[in-house]
């Protein structure tokens, strides 16, 4: 079943770019490098992440029930919960993530929260499978890692960020990430404690708003941390197909861009070359998506 959807997209022209990084400033286990040449055909990508209003139209048209709604819970950043919130289970390696029963895309911090005034915030608490369902309905697809990176680089070869190498050029904040001491003090220097509206900050790259920071972007690919290492000696790839799941990585899908919770001290993954992953049924309060279509 498919239906109408917003067409606020930007054109990414065909041609080569260099994917990955040789800077060695990221996380070796993430497989950010070595860099390699990739050639892509023309495609269009959403200027903004899919927001709550767009996702609501999809749900109204299809009756889609998200993985978080089926499970009855999702992961919420503890700093967004009220002081009197009932005790909840945390993630052992990241105790600032709390299991909140009743949290889903309609109730971002649990059953007492809602979407009033949040139509332009990116939809979160959506799994890779939920994002795939939206993309199919809209006649689109999720971006491959190669498409995402080319769009976000915007022609700046080997730049650390979509706008260059400095995080805050001239003292200007270009992305919504954590400032201060994570996770207990956010100085909110960029103006946002949690999620920002999808078009709140000026565009970068090929014209994408919040290309990095704010919320993670699901990609189509199965996540393989060694893909660049294995491919570095190969000839330039033309239109790399989506990487199928390898047996040792078949539970992970690629994530790009970082989120409002990223901080250089522990998660410097809002750089263009940075990568991460999660299982296809994962839902949290900082993962969203945007879509692509082929051609001009």
C-alpha positions in Angstrom: 0.0 0.0 0.0 1.4 3.4 -0.9 0.3 7.0 -0.6 1.2 10.6 -1.0 4.1 12.1 0.9 6.0 15.4 1.2 8.5 16.1 -1.7 10.9 18.4 0.1 14.0 16.8 -1.3 17.4 17.9 -2.6 19.2 16.6 -5.6 22.6 14.9 -5.2 24.3 14.8 -8.6 25.9 11.7 -10.0 29.6 11.3 -9.7 32.5 10.1 -7.5 33.3 10.9 -3.9 35.6 9.4 -1.4 33.8 7.4 1.3 35.2 6.9 4.8 38.2 8.6 6.4 41.9 8.0 6.9 42.1 10.4 9.9 42.2 7.7 12.5 40.3 9.9 15.0 37.2 7.7 15.3 36.6 4.3 16.8 38.5 1.4 15.2 35.7 -1.1 15.8 33.3 1.1 13.8 35.3 0.6 10.6 35.4 4.2 9.4 38.3 3.6 7.1 40.4 3.4 5.1 38.7 5.7 2.6 37.8 4.5 -0.8 36.4 6.0 -4.1 32.7 5.4 -4.8 30.7 6.4 -7.8 26.9 7.0 -7.4 24.1 7.8 -9.8 21.9 10.8 -9.3 19.4 10.6 -6.4 17.2 12.8 -4.3 17.2 12.7 -0.5 14.8 14.3 2.0 16.0 17.7 3.1 14.8 17.0 6.6 14.4 13.9 8.8 10.8 12.5 8.7 8.9 14.4 11.3 6.0 13.4 13.6 3.4 15.0 11.3 4.6 13.0 8.2 4.8 9.8 10.2 1.3 10.4 11.5 -0.1 10.6 8.0 1.6 7.3 7.2 0.1 5.6 10.2 -3.4 7.1 9.5 -3.2 5.7 5.9 -1.9 2.3 6.8 -2.7 1.5 10.4 1.0 0.7 10.9 1.9 -0.4 14.5 5.5 0.2 15.4 7.8 -2.2 17.1 7.9 -0.1 20.2 4.1 -0.2 20.4 4.1 -4.0 20.0 6.7 -4.4 22.7 5.0 -2.0 25.0 8.2 0.0 25.8 11.1 1.8 24.4 14.4 3.4 25.6 14.2 7.0 26.8 17.1 9.3 27.9 16.9 9.7 31.7 17.5 13.4 31.5 14.1 13.9 29.8 12.1 12.0 32.5 10.6 14.0 35.4 12.2 13.7 38.8 9.3 11.8 40.2 9.2 9.2 37.4 8.9 5.7 38.7 12.1 3.7 38.8 12.9 1.9 35.5 15.5 -0.6 34.3 18.6 0.9 32.7 21.0 -0.3 30.1 24.0 -1.7 31.9 26.7 -0.1 29.7 24.7 3.2 29.4 22.6 3.8 32.5 21.3 7.1 31.2 19.0 5.0 28.9 15.9 3.9 30.7 13.3 1.3 29.7 10.0 3.2 29.8 6.8 1.2 29.5 4.4 3.0 27.2 7.1 5.0 25.4 6.6 5.1 21.6 6.5 7.6 18.8 3.3 9.1 20.0 4.5 9.2 23.6 8.2 10.0 23.4 8.8 10.1 27.2 6.1 7.6 28.2 2.3 7.5 28.5 2.0 10.9 30.1 3.7 12.6 27.2 2.3 13.4 23.8 2.9 15.0 20.4 1.2 18.4 21.1 3.5 21.0 19.7 6.0 18.4 18.4 4.8 18.0 14.8 8.1 19.3 13.4 10.3 17.3 15.7 11.8 14.2 14.1 9.8 11.0 14.7 11.8 8.7 17.0 11.1 5.4 18.8 10.9 4.0 15.2 12.9 0.8 14.4 14.6 0.0 11.1 11.6 -2.1 10.2 9.2 0.8 10.9 11.3 3.1 8.8 11.3 0.5 6.0 7.5 0.3 6.1 7.2 4.1 5.8 9.6 4.2 2.9 7.7 1.5 1.0 4.4 3.4 1.5 6.0 6.6 0.3 7.5 4.8 -2.8 11.0 5.5 -1.6 13.8 3.7 0.3 16.2 4.3 3.1 19.6 5.7 2.0 22.5 3.4 1.7 25.5 4.4 3.7 27.2 5.6 0.5 24.2 7.8 -0.4 23.9 9.2 3.0 27.6 10.1 3.2 27.8 11.6 -0.3 24.7 13.8 0.5 26.1 14.9 3.8 29.6 15.6 2.6 28.2 18.0 0.0 31.4 17.9 -2.1 33.8 18.6 0.8 36.4 15.9 0.5 37.5 14.4 3.8 35.9 17.2 5.9 35.2 16.2 9.4 31.7 17.8 9.4 29.3 18.7 6.6 30.5 22.4 6.8 34.3 21.8 7.3 36.7 20.7 10.0 35.7 23.1 12.9 32.8 22.1 15.0 31.7 25.6 15.8 33.2 27.9 13.2 33.2 31.5 14.4 31.5 30.2 17.6 28.4 29.2 15.6 26.7 26.0 16.5 25.9 24.0 13.3 24.4 20.8 14.9 22.4 19.8 17.9 24.7 17.8 20.1 25.5 17.8 23.8 27.4 20.6 25.4 28.8 20.5 28.9 29.5 17.3 30.8 27.6 14.2 29.7 25.3 12.9 31.0 24.5 15.2 33.9 25.1 18.7 32.6 24.0 20.2 29.3 24.9 23.8 28.9 22.4 24.0 25.9 24.7 26.4 24.0 23.1 25.3 20.8 19.6 26.1 22.1 18.3 22.6 22.5 18.4 20.2 25.4 16.7 17.4 23.5 15.5 17.1 19.9 15.2 20.2 17.8 12.7 20.8 15.0 13.9 19.1 11.8 14.7 22.4 10.1 15.8 24.4 13.1 19.4 24.9 12.1 20.8 26.1 8.7 21.3 23.4 6.0 24.7 21.9 5.2 26.1 19.4 2.8 23.9 19.3 -0.3 21.3 21.3 1.6 20.3 18.9 4.4 19.0 20.2 7.7 20.5 18.5 10.7 22.7 16.3 8.5 24.5 15.3 11.7 23.3 15.6 15.3 19.7 15.8 16.5 18.8 12.2 15.7 20.5 9.2 14.1 19.5 8.1 10.6 18.7 4.5 9.8 20.4 3.3 6.6 19.3 0.5 4.3 22.5 -1.5 4.7 23.3 -4.4 7.0 26.2 -3.1 9.2 29.6 -4.6 8.4 32.4 -2.9 10.4 35.1 -4.2 8.0 33.5 -3.3 4.7 35.9 -0.3 4.0 38.9 -2.3 5.1 38.1 -5.1 2.7 37.2 -2.9 -0.2 40.0 -0.3 0.1 42.2 -2.0 -2.6 39.3 -2.5 -5.1 38.5 -0.3 -8.1 35.9 2.5 -7.6 32.5 1.0 -7.0 29.7 2.2 -9.3 26.3 2.3 -7.6 27.2 0.0 -4.7 24.2 -2.2 -3.9 22.9 -2.5 -0.4 25.2 -4.7 1.6 23.4 -7.9 2.4 23.6 -9.3 5.9 26.6 -11.5 6.6 26.1 -14.3 9.0 28.2 -12.7 11.7 26.5 -9.3 11.3 23.0 -10.3 10.4 21.3 -8.7 13.4 22.6 -5.1 12.8 21.7 -2.3 10.5 23.8 0.8 9.9 23.2 4.1 11.6 24.7 7.4 10.6 24.9 11.0 11.8 24.8 10.9 15.6 22.2 12.6 17.8 21.6 15.3 20.4 23.2 13.0 23.0 26.6 12.8 21.2 29.5 14.4 22.9 33.2 14.4 21.9 34.2 12.9 25.2 32.5 9.6 24.7 30.6 9.4 21.4 32.2 11.5 18.7 30.0 10.0 16.1 28.5 13.2 14.6 31.4 13.4 12.2 30.6 12.6 8.6 32.7 9.4 8.5 31.4 8.0 11.8 29.2 4.9 11.8 27.2 2.9 14.3 24.6 0.2 14.3 21.6 -1.4 16.0 19.3 -4.4 15.6 16.4 -3.9 13.1 13.9 -3.9 15.9 15.7 -1.4 18.1 13.7 1.8 19.1 15.0 4.7 21.1 14.3 8.4 21.7 17.2 9.4 19.4 16.9 7.3 16.2 14.9 8.6 13.2 15.3 8.4 9.4 15.0 10.1 6.1 14.3 8.7 2.6 15.8 8.7 -0.9 14.6 8.3 -4.4 16.6 7.5 -7.5 17.1 9.9 -10.4 16.6 13.6 -10.7 
